[in-house]
Amino acid sequence: KRGNYSDQITLNDNAMIRAMVTMMDIANKTSPFDSDIIDDATRSKMKSALDKAVDYLLKAQIVNDGKVTVWCAQHDTNSLAPVGARAYELPSKSGNESMGVVWFLMNWPDQNEAIQKAVKGAIAWYKKNKLKDKAFSKTAGVVDKAGSSLWFRFYEVNNDNYFFCDRDGASTKTQDFMKISEERRKGYQWAGDYGSAILGTENAYLEALAKMDDNYVPPPPAPAMCGNDTCKTYIDGVDFIDIQGVKETTNTGFVGEGYANVDNSTGSYVTYGVTALKSGKYTLFISFAHGGGSARGY
């Protein structure tokens, strides 16, 4: 310990989140940690440490009017309270550093009720505080920019008022960007498009949660394209009658519940049943995917 803000839980610049991602990779034997460079006893310790870290993040999340919001750039190691760092980095809600926390919790394997509440609460906060068609200039502050979105680096702990601060500390806190020194205006990142990436993943996150529900019923697949038209009738690739192979959901991009992956051997097959209302000639289109770079016969 050095007796300053570095002794605290430092989310600033994603310091703790990056450490946690590395620890998760080690614990899960993700390359390049899939060798004997780390023993199983150490991996076990890392898993336990990650559980404690996630528990800390959940408890440290700032609550306003009974609603969970986001996090400060630093939190007290013991009390969990948001704390300041350098003189112009006051205790606050951070529009920037909170992004990494939300992303990590979205990807945490155990999506229990507490995790979901934390993520959804943070997403709601980012939605609430989004400034549409705005950008930030170090010379002019907030400026108009069509299609852009803006969040501030610092918001008050107990409300959503943003602020700026100079090197003299809390006495210089202001919402008028031009009132802080030129050195601080140009020498620090006070605002940016912090939340768009998180908001852009919301639908995928909610869909993933829905699929974890035992009562989940997948939506019907989108109509398949047959030549230049839409198929009158289509069969999902996973709805086979028989297969020399497996049903898989490993690769992305498929439509429906999964896809049929036949064995990579001569004579492998997949069988589908097709019913015609009356006798006649029909056109059958088959769509398939091959992810390799080498030639392959079908």
Secondary structure, DSSP 8 states (H G I E B T S, - for coil): --SSGGGSEE-GGGHHHHHHHHHHHHHTT-TTS-STTS-HHHHHHHHHHHHHHHHHHHHHS-EETTEE----SEE-TTT--B---STT--S-EETTTHHHHHHHHHT-S---HHHHHHHHHHHHHHHHT-EEEEEEETTTEEEEEEEEEEEESEE-SSS--B-EEETTEEEEEES-GGGS-HHHHHSS--EE--SHHHHHTHHHHHHHHHHHSTT---------EETTEE-SS---TT--SEESEEEE--SSS--SS-EEEE-SSTT--EE-----SSSS-----------SSS----
